[in-house]
Amino acid sequence: MLCRFPLFFVVLSVVAFWGASFAVDVPLDSVMHLFVQDYMEPKLVPDDSAFENSQKNSDFGESAPIAVQQEYKKSEALRTAMESALVEGRIEDFRKIVSEVETFEKSAKFVHLFLNRDKILIRYFAKDFDFICNLDSMEQLNIEHFYTNFNHFLYDELKSRIATGELEKSLDEIEDASDRAFIYILLHAFIESNEEVSFLIEKYKYQLTKKEQLRYLVRKYWSKIDYDLDYYRALSMGASISTFLGKISDTTGIGFGGLLAFDMIRKNLFFEWVATFQSNSIKGKDSLWIDDMNFFDFNFGYKFLKKKYVHLYGFLNTGIGIADLACFDDSDGMRTCSNSPHQIYPIYGAGVVLDLFFTDVSENHMGLRFRGGVKNIWADKIVKSSGFRLYASIEWSILNYKKKNFAFEYAGDPPK
């Protein structure tokens, strides 16, 4: 038993010695080969970042691997041929070159010709409209990316067709109106801003009868920031003229005054605070006038007409009025007569407001306001009579608008 232990030790030592000698004699790369022999170089995915890196270093020199140089030369030849066929209008040749490009893209490891969105333009120029109308394809290809000068000829041609109206004519052969509108808007989105594309979506939404296409465009591009014409404030000031109706008209004549008004508009509802001052002469008494002041005058109304340059409101009026007697002489001018009576009374009435504008809507939209109406006046303590005041005014108005982001309004019921 004891003799077996030395024998085991000797054998172990020999194995360790020869094992170490074997490790020293085998080259390092042969050992690494054991780990990488099943590893395959992955194919470069032609995404946007890979494309950008390849284009930044596209001037391959003699030091580049031969395979890289060959792929680069092949890609340049295909790109040049494609551009030439497109510019010269050789559609059939263009389609053949597109087929060659697709074959090249599948096998290329280092160089790729086009970005994902470029491929949508290529399909358009090849008149493969069914492909563009396939939303699954658009979800994969229509993604944000940087713009390069490498494939500028595609975008230059698209810009030219949009500017000349040729784009719309080129889509006439599409029978379905919804597909035609979808492609038209989608291609505009390659060149124009989301705000401009949103205008087209709104313009053609009734032609986009395929709701999935409309939903896609709205989700992808809709952005409408504009002035909120339903919720705004207004300020107006001006001069007025008035006359009385009823028994009080027997003792008073035409009067003049001024007013200041603050408005709040909510949808079509009209809320207004008005401060007015009117002074009417007393017949046969050149030195006496009746003053009517309304500092707590409130109008509640509705906007009946809302056009680009015209607004029309109707309103009911309530508040508190104060009437007193004023004396006039050459030395002191108009003043309250000493010991003259005054009367505080409730106001009720109705009227209309017409706003006219001469410029397009802006943050502070200015225009002219014409106001007319009728309200009561109680002056029994002053001229022993009461009645109604018929008035009209011309004012300078300023409407203050705020901007907001508008949600898209679908025609009819929103698609589910």
Phi, psi and omega in degrees: 000319181289330181287338180288329182296312176301323181296319178297320179296320180295314181298317179299319179296319180296317180297317180297320181295307181294326178296319178293321179295321179296321179295326181286324185282336183279129179298150183294323181291334175291325177291315180299330180301328179298330184269333187249003185294337179262002182271133178244138179298121182290148178285136179294131178279129184282057177273179187294319183292320178295322180297317182296316181296321181291324181286327178296331181245034187283349180275071184292129179264189181293337182285344179291151178302150182301320181298322179293315179300319181295317179296320181295315180297320179295317181296320179295321179295319179293318181297317179296317180295321180294316180298318180297316181294323181292312182297323182274357177074024179270083188296316181297317176296321179299317180296319179297319179293323177300318178298319178295321179298318180296321177295318179297318181298326182291329184258344184291140179251335189242330187234135176229143190277319194228150172281171182300313183291332176302325184293332176292317177298320180299319179296324178294311181295334176274001179061036174266072187289329178299324180296318182291327180283351177281109185293332176297320178294320181293324179298326182279323188260328186275074180239158181294145176201169177281160177256137179238166176273358185292319182245034183298335183297331178294314183285326177297319179293320179295316178302318180297318181291325177293317183294324184268354183083003181292333179301311182296321179294324182291344181262001182298333182287349176282120185288320184282123183295325181293316177297320181296315179292322181299311181294321180301313181290318182300317181290326174299327181294342177287339186244321191259168181284165178298327179295319179291322178292323178299323176299319179291321179300316180293324182291321186254014186296333179283340175274339179278074183285341175277103190299329180293328177290317179296316179298321180297313181296319179295314180296325186277322193233344190298126176201104181233107176247118185209175180289137179276106183272001179262335181232112181201172178242161180212151176229136178216151177209147181183195183244153184225162175227145184211160173215162184258153175238148179097197184299326182295338180292344178289336185246349183235154180247199181291144180231166181228159180187197180213169180208158175225130185225144174238129183245153168227124180245127179234108190058242179255006180274140188239121178236131186216136169253132185229136170246124183232154174220125179231141177228118181244139180288153175259126185299133179079359179230084184299336183266359182242137178226152174255121180262137179232117183242129178236095180264349179235062184253126182233133178246136177233120186213195185218142179272111183272335183222129179224097176246176183299320184242004183221132171234138179229126180239149167240145185212158170253151189236140173211161180161201180232130179246154177230122178244138175211178184256133179244142178252149181228130170218165187295330184277316184261349184071204181280134178203162176290131180294142179293136179059022179281147179285158173221159186222129175257131186212157176283146182252143169211150182176191181205160180189183178226153176231131178239120177257132176239131180239150183239003179227166177290164182298135176219180182301316175243097187267115185258148179191189178256141179239130176247130184232141176211149181180185179220141177213160183280162171215133176250121181220035182298325182283346186255305181239015176056036177199161178224179181169216182228148178257124173260121188226159174214150181214157170236132188225158171260122185243149177230117177261126183256114182254151173243152179270153176209165178270117184270135173284153181287136178255111180287153177285123183072214180287136179300138178294142182265000000 
